[in-house]
Amino acid sequence: MKKVYVVTAGDYSDYCIYAVCSSKKNADKVIALATSAKEYWISGASVEIWNVDECLTWKHIHYWAAAIWVDTGEISANKGADGFDDFCPSYRAIVVQKNEFNGRLLLRVRSTISQKHAEKFAVEQRQKQLREKGLI
């Protein structure tokens, strides 16, 4: 599958695509040029690799969601009793977001199996984070 290299910066509503390049080398050049020009956005820039036309393989999926605080293990289930629907790449379970709030890490996950599976997967991902930080 053909790839493109996308120079991005920002978070949430501030997220922006600055350039789409045919190679990582060219994307790195964009960042270098912006750095030398002292562009304001460059401090948070990164290069993302996107597959061209990947969306043609996407499917309509049904999923359940959960979130877990890494420090306490407290789980917050997204209470869509019947789950949620999305059009995206197929998956069994994924970590959707890692957010930090006041020094606390919150993991948001999805599962296409069940709500119980989403919560179990959240616990597994919390344990993985704690292992990576050497806390267990």
Secondary structure, DSSP 8 states (H G I E B T S, - for coil): --EEEEEEE--GGG-EEEEEESSHHHHHHHHHHHHHTT-GGGGG-EEEEEETTGGGG-EEEEEEEEEEETTT--EEE---TT-EEEEE---SEEEEEEEEETTEEEEEEEESS-HHHHHHHHHHHHHHHHHHTT--
